[in-house]
Amino acid sequence: MIGKIWRYAISNGVPRRSLLVALVVGTILNLINQCDAMLAGLPLDVAKLLLTYLVPYLVSTYGAISYRFHADEPAPAR
């Protein structure tokens, strides 16, 4: 099961699409969450910065994996 999840996570362009989603969504969220610190010239919270990019990456990857699991299920008999 873990092997199948890992294969889905690294196949068919999933890492690239997840990275693009993380860059766009993470940047927007980072601007929302830390804009005041950026404008004031204060140091950014590195943990928040990393999580702001990591969470969209993981959510996008999870979506791709769950789609593949669903697509690989045999069709129900009619």
C-alpha positions in Angstrom: 0.0 0.0 0.0 2.8 2.5 1.0 4.7 1.6 -2.2 1.6 2.3 -4.3 1.1 5.7 -2.6 4.7 6.5 -3.1 4.6 5.6 -6.8 1.5 7.7 -7.3 3.1 10.6 -5.5 6.1 10.7 -7.8 4.6 9.7 -11.1 2.8 11.5 -14.0 4.0 15.0 -13.2 2.5 15.0 -9.7 5.5 16.6 -8.0 5.7 19.3 -10.6 2.0 20.2 -10.4 2.1 20.1 -6.6 5.1 22.4 -6.6 3.4 24.9 -8.9 0.3 24.8 -6.6 2.5 25.3 -3.5 4.4 28.2 -5.1 1.2 30.1 -6.1 -1.0 29.3 -3.1 1.9 29.4 -0.6 3.0 32.9 -1.8 -0.5 34.2 -1.5 -1.0 32.8 1.9 2.4 34.0 3.0 1.5 37.5 1.9 -1.7 37.3 3.9 -0.1 35.9 7.0 3.2 37.8 7.1 2.6 41.0 5.1 2.8 43.2 8.2 6.2 41.8 9.1 7.5 42.2 5.6 6.3 45.8 5.3 7.7 46.7 8.7 11.1 45.1 7.9 10.7 42.6 10.7 12.1 39.0 10.4 9.8 36.4 9.1 8.7 33.5 11.1 10.5 30.7 9.3 8.3 27.9 10.6 5.2 29.7 9.3 7.0 30.3 6.0 7.9 26.6 5.5 4.4 25.4 6.5 2.7 27.9 4.3 4.4 26.3 1.3 4.4 22.7 2.6 0.7 22.4 3.3 -0.5 23.3 -0.2 2.1 20.9 -1.7 0.9 18.1 0.5 -2.8 18.8 -0.2 -2.2 18.9 -3.9 -0.3 15.6 -3.8 -3.0 14.0 -1.6 -5.6 15.0 -4.2 -3.6 13.5 -7.0 -3.1 10.3 -5.1 -6.7 9.9 -4.0 -7.8 10.5 -7.6 -5.5 7.8 -8.8 -6.8 5.3 -6.2 -10.3 6.1 -7.3 -9.5 5.8 -11.0 -7.8 2.4 -10.4 -10.8 0.9 -8.7 -12.7 -1.6 -10.9 -16.0 -0.4 -12.2 -19.0 -1.9 -10.3 -20.8 -4.6 -12.1 -24.3 -3.6 -13.4 
